[in-house]
C-alpha cells in the first residue's frame, strides 16, 4: 500500500490557517519592534488585557483577509512540488517559497507596476524592499509553521 500525498489537507490548512498565523506573527513583530513611537512597548504594557485580545483578533482577521491569496498560492506550489519534511533543507524550501510568493503578491497588489519599471531611483526600490521584505519574512515563517503541522514527515 502506497501513501498518497495529502493534497486536500495541505490546500485546506494553508487556506484556513496561513493568513491568521501570519497576522499573529506580524502583530508580535509590531509589538517587539515598533515602527514609530505611537506604537511603543510602553503603550502595549499599559493597554490592558482586553486591548491585547482585541489586537489579536484584529491581527487574525486582517491576516486572513490579506494573507489568503499568498497562502493559497504557496500551498499550490508546495503541492505541485510534493514537498515532504525529510530534512532541514525542506524547511528552508518552505521558507523561500513563502517569502517569494508573499513578496511578489504584495508588490503586485500595493505598488504601481508602471512606476516600478520606469523608475530607476534607488529610493523607490529600497522602499519597496523595506515595506515588502517584512511581509515576505512573515509569509516565509507562516509557511514553515503551517507546513510543520500538515506536511508529511518523510
C-alpha positions in Angstrom: 0.0 0.0 0.0 1.5 3.3 -1.0 0.8 6.5 0.8 -0.6 9.3 -1.2 0.3 12.9 -0.8 -2.3 14.8 1.3 -3.2 17.4 -1.3 -6.6 18.4 0.1 -5.3 18.7 3.6 -2.4 20.9 2.6 -4.5 23.2 0.5 -7.2 23.5 3.1 -4.9 24.1 6.1 -2.9 26.7 4.3 -6.0 28.4 3.2 -7.7 28.4 6.6 -4.7 29.0 8.9 -2.0 30.7 6.8 -3.3 34.2 6.9 -4.3 34.1 10.6 -1.0 32.8 11.7 0.8 35.4 9.6 -1.3 38.1 11.2 -0.3 36.9 14.6 3.4 36.8 13.6 3.1 40.3 12.3 1.4 41.5 15.5 4.3 40.1 17.5 6.7 41.9 15.3 4.9 45.2 15.7 4.8 44.7 19.5 8.5 43.8 19.8 9.9 46.1 17.1 7.7 49.2 16.9 7.9 51.2 13.7 7.2 54.6 15.4 6.7 56.0 18.9 2.9 55.9 18.8 3.1 52.1 18.9 5.7 51.5 21.6 6.3 48.7 24.0 5.1 51.0 26.8 1.7 51.5 25.2 1.3 47.7 24.9 2.2 47.3 28.6 -0.4 49.7 29.8 -3.1 48.9 27.3 -4.7 46.1 29.3 -5.5 42.5 28.6 -8.8 43.4 26.8 -7.0 45.5 24.2 -4.4 42.8 23.7 -7.1 40.2 22.9 -8.8 42.7 20.6 -5.5 43.3 18.9 -5.0 39.5 18.5 -8.5 39.2 16.9 -7.9 42.1 14.6 -4.5 40.7 13.6 -6.1 37.3 12.8 -8.9 39.0 10.8 -6.6 41.2 8.8 -4.1 38.5 8.4 -6.8 36.2 7.0 -8.0 38.9 4.7 -4.7 40.0 3.3 -2.9 36.6 3.6 -5.5 34.4 1.9 -4.2 34.7 -1.7 -0.5 34.3 -0.8 -1.2 31.3 1.4 -3.3 29.7 -1.4 -0.5 30.2 -4.0 2.1 29.0 -1.5 0.1 25.8 -0.9 -0.4 25.2 -4.6 3.4 25.4 -5.2 4.0 23.1 -2.3 1.5 20.6 -3.5 2.9 20.7 -7.1 6.4 20.1 -5.8 5.1 17.4 -3.3 7.4 18.7 -0.5 7.9 16.2 2.3 9.6 17.3 5.5 12.6 14.9 5.5 15.5 17.3 6.2 16.3 20.9 7.2 16.6 21.7 3.6 12.9 21.2 3.1 12.1 23.7 5.8 14.3 26.2 4.0 12.5 25.5 0.8 9.2 26.2 2.5 10.5 29.4 3.9 11.8 30.5 0.5 8.6 29.6 -1.3 6.5 31.5 1.3 8.9 34.6 1.1 8.9 34.8 -2.7 5.1 34.3 -3.1 4.3 36.8 -0.4 6.8 39.4 -1.7 5.6 39.3 -5.3 1.9 39.2 -4.4 2.3 42.3 -2.3 4.4 44.1 -4.9 1.7 43.5 -7.5 -1.1 44.4 -5.0 0.3 47.6 -3.4 2.6 49.2 -5.9 2.2 50.9 -9.2 3.8 48.4 -11.6 4.3 51.0 -14.3 6.3 53.3 -11.9 8.4 50.3 -10.8 9.7 49.6 -14.3 10.1 53.3 -15.3 11.8 54.4 -12.1 15.5 53.9 -11.8 15.9 55.5 -8.4 17.4 53.5 -5.6 15.0 55.1 -3.1 12.0 53.6 -4.9 13.4 50.1 -4.9 14.7 50.3 -1.3 11.2 51.5 -0.1 9.6 48.5 -1.9 12.2 46.2 -0.4 11.7 47.6 3.2 7.9 47.5 3.0 7.5 44.1 1.4 10.6 42.5 3.0 9.0 42.4 6.4 5.8 40.9 5.0 7.8 38.4 3.0 9.6 37.2 6.1 6.2 36.8 7.9 5.0 34.8 4.8 8.0 32.5 5.0 7.7 31.9 8.7 4.0 31.2 8.3 4.7 28.7 5.5 7.2 26.8 7.7 4.8 26.8 10.7 1.8 25.5 8.7 4.0 23.1 6.8 5.3 21.7 10.0 1.7 21.0 11.1 0.3 19.5 7.9 3.0 18.2 5.6 4.1 14.5 5.7 7.3 13.9 7.7 9.1 11.5 5.4 
